[in-house]
Amino acid sequence: MAVGVLALQGSFNEHIAALRRIGVKGVEIRKPEQLQNVDALIIPGGESTTMAKLAEYHNLFPALKEFVKMGKPVWGTCAGLIFLANKAIGQKEGGQELIGGLDCTVHRNFFGSQIQSFEAELPVPELAAKEGGHESFRGVFIRAPAILEAGPEVEVLADYPVPAKKLTDSKFAAGNQQETTESKGKVIVAVRQGNLLGTAFHPELTADTRWHSYFLKMMGKSGQQNGSKEEDLSDNQQLRTDLPIFQ
Ligand SMILES: NC(=O)CC[C@H](N)C(=O)O
């Protein structure tokens, strides 16, 4: 079993390292034909506009869209979540191409710019139930997007409280003034829709591999392959938001 990691830009190395810690091989994907050799795909965080330009340059969009249509498991983190959304707002002029498939509207920079990046403890009951351990998860939000609306097929795994005004302004920008559950002052930050998983934060920048294990279970396999053990991490590997890729 091999998990592809889109390796055009952003935190692909960190995803590959997290997969390695649970004994799974991560394969760098840069060309359309490489998708044929993997059973699932992770689209990392980074900068979605740049990633879209590179994906277009390498003619990856048709193969990526096909991969999603075939029902193979795909997980988008942060910029990857934007890529997977059917609709994104707050894009640069002219917009950017998306893979789509995830029935939701994502605000590209909902939480603001780089200096508004933050960490928060998020309750994720589904993760606790499936992966055990703590009820909550440390979410690392870097210039993070948020999901403003999600379709009926979408299961919300985590949300985050925000001031109602911020939400109203964003929805107005999206051309949508309808009353929805989010208008009570919450945005969605983790979702699942069938074989698609989306997180607005970066599990690959923490030592916690539960999201990676959760994703692997979506492939019908356990994260522990060949009896391999999770590696210990030294303190300075626990969290790496200092990476130049996010600047
Ligand atoms: N850390 C991230 O992946 C940030 C994503 C960024 N908001 C974008 O538009 O691409």
PDBQT file of the ligand as one rigid body, heavy atoms in Angstrom, charges set to zero:
ROOT
HETATM    1  N1  LIG A 301      -1.250  26.894   5.477  1.00  0.00    +0.000 N 
HETATM    2  C1  LIG A 301      -1.914  26.898   4.340  1.00  0.00    +0.000 C 
HETATM    3  O1  LIG A 301      -1.965  25.896   3.622  1.00  0.00    +0.000 OA
HETATM    4  C2  LIG A 301      -2.520  28.214   3.956  1.00  0.00    +0.000 C 
HETATM    5  C3  LIG A 301      -3.428  28.155   2.758  1.00  0.00    +0.000 C 
HETATM    6  C4  LIG A 301      -3.668  29.539   2.239  1.00  0.00    +0.000 C 
HETATM    7  N2  LIG A 301      -4.700  30.223   2.957  1.00  0.00    +0.000 N 
HETATM    8  C5  LIG A 301      -3.998  29.464   0.745  1.00  0.00    +0.000 C 
HETATM    9  O2  LIG A 301      -4.778  30.123   0.249  1.00  0.00    +0.000 OA
HETATM   10  O3  LIG A 301      -3.431  28.711   0.048  1.00  0.00    +0.000 OA
ENDROOT
TORSDOF 0
